[in-house]
Amino acid sequence: MTSYQLLVTKSTCYQLVSVLLPLASRLSPFNQLPTTKSLILKMKFSEIVSKLGEATSNNSLVNNKDCDPEITGVAAVDMATAENISYIDGDKFAAYVHETGASALILPLDETLKERAQQRRIAWISTSQPRLLFAQTLALFYQPYRPVPSIHPTAVVHPSVQLGAEVAIGAHVVIEAGGKIGDRACIHPNVVIYPDVEIGDRTVLHANCTIQERTRIGADCVIHSGVVIGAEGFGFVPTATGWFKMEQSGSVVLEDGVEVGCNSTIDRPAVGETRIGRNTKLDNLVHIGHGCKIGANCAMAAQVGLAGAVELGNGVILGGQVGIANEVKMGNGAIASAKTGIYHNVKPKEIVSGYPAVSHKIYLKNSAIYKRLPEMYEFFKQKRKEK
């Protein structure tokens, strides 16, 4: 090819690109789907009080209807500016009532704080649960991104899948045979759902999570990015020649209202099921081993690891990096502080700490003694010399 021919060829390519690129942009599947719009909400303080109902009955409007500022958002009490509503909960933050820029505050049942807010012309609501009411207020101004109901043209959905009403299925989602997707479920891009999986109404699966075969996820669950639910449990039988793999034929069940943080894993067992109880919340990087039974309303902070067949009662709380050995049972309301290593059963409402786990009261005593070990060592060293 001559240099002239090459020049003509390049020129033709550039012309084609200049024509095709705008056309490709118009034909992009992203332009074929409806999008959501973000809204800046504004409401009077009195509207917030009305929307939140009876929990706000103790408020500044009762005696001062003129102090009804316009609120455009929520903020931390130390960062709040005019048109923000914030909250104060506990002695640590009480002093901020003197200096916050917020136009409205959610306060504890404290007459001094109410009087100071009144003096500064800050509208207020007083409640026994300021943090909870703040969370409810925040929901008035912000909702997580949720695409409108639609099925992206790049999604691959098996014909046998039963889709509920108003589902949203994002780009490159794969849903294999026999699946059931509930009403108003939301499945973000790149989610892979294996055969015979059930997803409940209004459940959200965030991008890049994987739900393996026969998993059942209830209504109003949230599964964050990178989560793998229903993967094979760690089941290998030792033999004279090595490890024999035990197939994991069981399943995983998540009851209604469960939330699973990013990159967490919940394994299926060889037989039976792994079950996560209603309204239980898992932070990021949590591992639930095969055959575990987790009660309702439990909470686990990041990097908790449960070995196989662990059983947790209702309302159990596990701090970050807690590890629990095979078949351990924790009773209702038990608590383990961060980095606790648990090898034995824990009674209901018992608080344990340390590695290995002991009663929290004993752990505190041990910690106090540990600090004095150098001093004790010198004392006994001196006594030995005196002999």
Residue pairs with C-beta under 8 A, 6 or more apart in sequence:
1 9
25 31
29 152
29 153
29 154
29 171
30 171
32 153
33 147
33 148
33 150
33 152
34 147
34 148
34 150
35 147
35 148
36 145
36 146
36 147
36 148
40 72
41 72
41 73
41 140
41 141
42 70
42 71
42 72
43 51
43 70
43 71
43 140
44 68
44 69
44 70
44 71
45 61
45 67
45 68
45 69
45 70
45 71
45 85
45 103
45 104
45 123
46 61
46 68
48 56
48 71
48 85
48 104
48 137
48 140
49 56
49 59
49 61
49 125
51 140
52 125
52 133
52 136
52 137
52 140
55 127
55 129
55 133
55 136
56 125
56 127
56 133
58 109
58 125
58 126
58 127
59 123
59 124
59 125
59 126
60 67
60 114
60 117
60 118
60 122
60 123
60 124
60 125
61 67
61 68
61 123
64 118
67 121
67 122
67 123
68 123
69 82
69 83
69 103
69 104
69 123
70 83
70 103
71 83
71 84
71 85
71 103
71 104
72 83
72 84
72 141
73 83
73 84
73 85
73 141
74 84
74 85
74 86
74 134
74 137
74 138
74 141
74 142
75 81
75 84
75 85
75 86
75 102
76 86
77 86
77 87
77 88
77 93
77 96
77 100
77 102
77 105
78 93
78 96
78 100
80 86
80 100
80 101
80 102
81 101
81 102
82 101
82 102
82 103
83 103
84 101
84 102
84 103
84 104
85 102
85 103
85 104
85 105
85 106
85 137
86 100
86 102
86 104
86 105
86 106
86 134
87 105
87 106
87 107
87 130
87 131
87 133
87 134
88 94
88 96
88 97
88 105
88 106
88 107
88 108
88 113
88 130
89 108
89 130
89 131
89 134
90 108
94 110
94 113
97 105
97 107
97 113
97 116
97 117
97 120
97 122
98 116
98 120
100 122
102 122
103 122
103 123
104 122
104 123
104 124
104 125
105 117
105 122
105 123
105 124
105 125
106 124
106 125
106 126
106 127
106 130
106 133
106 134
106 137
107 113
107 114
107 117
107 124
107 125
107 126
107 127
107 130
108 126
108 127
108 128
108 130
109 126
109 127
109 128
110 126
113 124
114 124
114 126
117 123
117 124
118 124
125 133
127 133
144 204
146 168
146 186
146 204
147 168
147 170
147 186
147 188
148 168
149 166
149 167
149 168
149 184
150 168
150 169
151 157
151 167
151 168
151 169
152 169
152 170
152 171
152 172
152 173
152 189
154 171
154 172
155 169
155 170
155 171
155 172
155 173
155 174
155 175
156 172
156 173
156 174
156 175
157 163
157 169
157 173
157 175
158 175
158 176
158 177
158 178
158 179
160 177
160 178
160 179
161 175
161 176
161 177
161 178
161 179
161 180
161 181
162 179
162 180
162 181
163 181
164 181
164 182
164 183
164 184
164 185
164 201
165 183
165 184
166 183
166 184
167 181
167 182
167 183
167 184
167 185
167 186
167 187
168 185
168 186
168 187
169 175
169 181
169 187
170 187
170 188
170 189
170 190
170 191
170 207
171 189
171 190
172 189
172 190
173 187
173 188
173 189
173 190
173 191
173 192
173 193
174 191
174 192
174 193
175 181
175 187
175 193
175 197
176 193
176 194
176 195
176 197
177 195
177 196
178 195
178 196
178 197
179 193
179 195
179 196
179 197
179 198
179 199
180 197
180 198
180 199
181 187
181 199
182 198
182 199
182 200
182 201
182 202
182 203
182 219
183 201
183 202
184 201
184 202
185 199
185 200
185 201
185 202
185 203
185 204
185 205
186 202
186 203
186 204
186 205
187 193
187 199
187 205
188 204
188 205
188 206
188 207
188 225
189 207
189 208
190 207
190 208
191 205
191 206
191 207
191 208
191 209
191 210
191 211
192 210
192 211
193 199
193 205
193 210
193 211
194 210
194 211
194 212
194 213
194 215
194 230
195 213
195 214
196 213
196 214
197 211
197 212
197 213
197 214
197 215
197 216
197 217
197 230
198 215
198 216
198 217
199 205
199 211
199 217
200 217
200 218
200 219
200 220
200 221
200 256
201 219
201 220
202 219
202 220
203 217
203 218
203 219
203 220
203 221
203 222
203 223
204 221
204 222
204 223
205 211
205 223
206 222
206 223
206 224
206 225
206 227
207 225
208 225
208 226
209 223
209 224
209 225
209 226
209 227
209 228
209 229
210 227
210 228
210 229
210 231
211 217
211 223
211 229
211 230
212 228
212 229
212 230
212 231
212 252
212 268
213 230
213 251
214 230
214 251
214 252
214 268
215 229
215 230
215 251
215 252
215 253
215 254
215 268
216 251
216 252
216 253
216 254
217 223
217 229
217 254
217 258
218 253
218 254
218 255
218 256
218 257
218 258
218 278
219 256
219 257
220 256
220 257
221 254
221 256
221 257
221 258
221 259
221 260
222 258
222 259
222 260
223 229
223 259
223 260
224 259
224 260
224 261
224 262
224 264
224 284
225 262
225 263
226 262
226 263
226 264
227 260
227 261
227 262
227 263
227 264
227 265
227 266
228 265
228 266
229 252
229 254
229 260
229 265
229 266
230 251
230 252
230 266
230 267
230 268
231 265
231 266
231 267
231 268
232 247
232 248
232 267
232 268
233 248
233 250
233 267
233 268
233 269
233 270
233 274
233 289
233 290
233 291
233 308
234 267
234 289
234 290
234 308
235 245
235 246
235 247
235 248
235 269
235 270
235 290
236 243
236 244
236 245
236 246
237 243
237 244
237 245
237 246
238 244
246 270
247 270
248 267
248 268
248 269
248 270
248 290
249 270
249 271
250 268
250 269
250 270
250 271
250 272
250 273
250 274
250 290
250 291
251 268
251 273
251 274
252 266
252 267
252 268
252 273
252 274
252 275
252 276
253 273
253 274
253 275
253 276
254 260
254 266
254 275
254 276
255 275
255 276
255 277
255 278
255 279
255 280
255 296
256 278
256 279
257 278
257 279
257 280
258 276
258 277
258 278
258 279
258 280
258 281
258 282
259 280
259 281
259 282
260 266
260 282
260 286
261 282
261 283
261 284
261 285
261 286
261 302
262 284
262 285
263 284
263 285
264 282
264 283
264 284
264 285
264 286
264 287
264 288
265 286
265 287
265 288
266 274
266 276
266 288
267 274
267 287
267 288
267 289
267 290
268 274
268 290
269 290
269 291
269 308
269 309
270 290
270 291
272 291
273 291
274 288
274 289
274 290
274 291
274 292
274 293
275 292
275 293
275 294
276 282
276 288
276 294
277 294
277 295
277 296
277 297
277 298
277 314
278 296
278 297
279 296
279 297
280 294
280 295
280 296
280 297
280 298
280 299
280 300
281 298
281 299
281 300
282 288
282 300
282 304
283 300
283 301
283 302
283 304
283 320
284 302
285 302
285 303
286 300
286 302
286 303
286 304
286 305
287 304
287 305
287 306
288 294
288 306
289 305
289 306
289 307
289 308
289 309
289 310
290 308
290 309
291 308
291 309
292 306
292 308
292 309
292 310
292 311
292 312
293 310
293 311
293 312
294 312
294 316
295 312
295 313
295 314
295 315
295 316
295 332
296 314
296 315
297 314
297 315
298 312
298 314
298 315
298 316
298 317
298 318
299 316
299 317
299 318
300 317
300 318
300 322
301 318
301 319
301 320
301 321
301 322
301 338
302 320
302 321
303 320
303 321
304 318
304 319
304 320
304 321
304 322
304 323
305 321
305 322
305 323
305 324
306 312
306 324
307 323
307 324
307 325
307 326
307 327
307 328
308 326
308 327
309 326
309 327
310 324
310 325
310 326
310 327
310 328
310 329
310 330
311 327
311 328
311 329
311 330
312 329
312 330
312 334
313 329
313 330
313 331
313 332
313 333
313 334
313 348
314 332
314 333
315 332
315 333
316 330
316 331
316 332
316 333
316 334
316 335
317 334
317 335
317 336
318 324
318 335
318 336
318 340
319 335
319 336
319 337
319 338
319 339
319 340
320 338
320 339
321 338
321 339
322 336
322 337
322 338
322 339
322 340
322 341
322 342
323 340
323 341
323 342
324 330
324 336
324 342
325 341
325 342
325 343
328 342
328 343
328 344
328 345
328 346
329 345
329 346
330 336
330 342
330 345
330 346
331 345
331 346
331 347
331 348
331 349
331 350
332 348
332 349
333 348
333 349
334 346
334 347
334 348
334 349
334 350
334 351
334 352
335 350
335 351
335 352
335 360
336 342
336 346
336 351
336 352
336 353
336 357
337 351
337 352
337 353
337 360
337 363
339 355
340 352
340 353
340 354
340 355
340 357
341 354
341 355
341 356
341 357
342 352
342 356
342 357
343 356
343 357
344 356
344 357
346 352
346 357
350 359
351 359
351 360
352 358
352 359
352 360
352 363
353 360
353 363
353 364
354 363
354 366
358 366
369 376
